Amino acid sequence: MGVTTRGPASAATWRPAAPLRILDPTAERDAAPERPLAPRGEPRAIALVDIRKPRGDVFLDELERLLRERGHEVLREGKPTFTKPAPQDLRRDIAQRCDAVIEALAD
């Protein structure tokens, strides 16, 4: 006896069983204020933020070396976990101490 199966529905015909609700994974309610870019060419204080994904530190180590060769001051920071936004106090500290931020994402 054969078993009859139905193939997957195409994207054109698939309909959700209930209304979909799309969530913002950043959980941020307000848009970040726009800020001008730091002028290029002169040494700056730059924060390198490790979001704690695997091998992000390897990328940041090399980036830190290159930035220091160019005369930049480098501040290394890290988020407690990659699954949540950086804590407000960490963001505030970086904004007060640095002219630019580079956030690492790797796997």
C-alpha positions as CSV (number, residue, x, y, z in Angstrom):
1,M,0.0,0.0,0.0
2,G,1.4,3.4,-0.9
3,V,1.4,6.5,1.3
4,T,0.2,9.7,-0.2
5,T,2.0,12.8,0.9
6,R,1.5,16.4,0.0
7,G,4.6,18.4,-0.9
8,P,5.4,21.7,0.7
9,A,3.2,24.6,-0.2
10,S,4.7,27.2,-2.5
11,A,5.4,30.7,-1.2
12,A,2.6,31.9,-3.4
13,T,-0.1,29.7,-1.8
14,W,1.1,29.4,1.8
15,R,-1.0,31.2,4.4
16,P,-0.3,31.4,8.2
17,A,-2.8,29.8,10.5
18,A,-2.9,32.9,12.6
19,P,-1.8,36.6,11.9
20,L,2.0,37.0,12.0
21,R,3.5,39.5,14.4
22,I,7.1,40.6,13.5
23,L,9.3,41.6,16.4
24,D,12.3,43.9,16.4
25,P,15.2,41.8,17.8
26,T,17.0,44.9,19.0
27,A,14.2,45.9,21.4
28,E,15.1,49.5,20.9
29,R,12.2,51.8,21.0
30,D,13.8,55.1,19.9
31,A,15.9,55.8,16.8
32,A,19.5,56.6,17.6
33,P,20.3,60.3,17.1
34,E,22.2,61.1,14.0
35,R,25.8,62.1,14.5
36,P,28.4,63.3,12.1
37,L,31.3,61.1,11.2
38,A,34.7,61.9,12.8
39,P,37.1,63.8,10.5
40,R,39.5,61.5,8.7
41,G,43.2,61.6,8.8
42,E,44.0,62.6,12.4
43,P,44.4,60.1,15.2
44,R,41.2,59.4,17.2
45,A,40.1,57.4,20.2
46,I,38.3,54.4,18.7
47,A,36.3,51.8,20.7
48,L,36.4,48.2,19.5
49,V,33.4,46.3,20.9
50,D,33.4,42.6,21.0
51,I,29.9,41.3,20.9
52,R,31.1,37.9,22.1
53,K,30.5,35.9,19.0
54,P,33.1,33.2,18.3
55,R,36.3,34.5,16.7
56,G,35.2,38.2,17.0
57,D,38.3,38.7,19.2
58,V,40.6,37.4,16.5
59,F,39.2,40.0,14.1
60,L,39.5,42.8,16.7
61,D,43.1,41.9,17.7
62,E,44.2,42.4,14.1
63,L,42.1,45.6,13.7
64,E,43.5,47.0,16.9
65,R,47.1,46.3,15.7
66,L,46.4,48.2,12.4
67,L,44.7,51.1,14.2
68,R,47.5,51.5,16.7
69,E,50.1,51.5,13.8
70,R,48.2,54.5,12.4
71,G,48.4,56.4,15.7
72,H,44.9,55.8,17.0
73,E,44.1,55.3,20.7
74,V,42.1,52.0,21.0
75,L,39.7,51.1,23.8
76,R,38.6,47.5,23.9
77,E,35.1,46.8,25.3
78,G,32.8,43.8,25.2
79,K,29.1,43.2,25.6
80,P,28.1,40.7,28.2
81,T,26.3,38.5,25.6
82,F,25.7,38.7,21.9
83,T,22.0,38.0,22.4
84,K,21.1,41.5,23.9
85,P,22.0,45.1,23.1
86,A,25.0,46.6,24.9
87,P,24.1,47.9,28.4
88,Q,23.2,51.6,28.5
89,D,26.1,52.5,30.8
90,L,28.6,50.8,28.4
91,R,27.2,52.8,25.5
92,R,27.3,56.0,27.5
93,D,31.0,55.4,28.5
94,I,32.0,54.7,24.9
95,A,30.2,57.8,23.7
96,Q,32.0,60.0,26.3
97,R,35.5,58.5,25.8
98,C,35.7,57.7,22.0
99,D,35.3,59.4,18.7
100,A,34.3,56.3,16.8
101,V,33.1,52.7,17.4
102,I,33.7,49.5,15.6
103,E,31.6,46.5,16.6
104,A,32.9,43.0,15.7
105,L,30.7,40.3,14.4
106,A,32.2,36.9,13.5
107,D,31.5,33.2,13.5
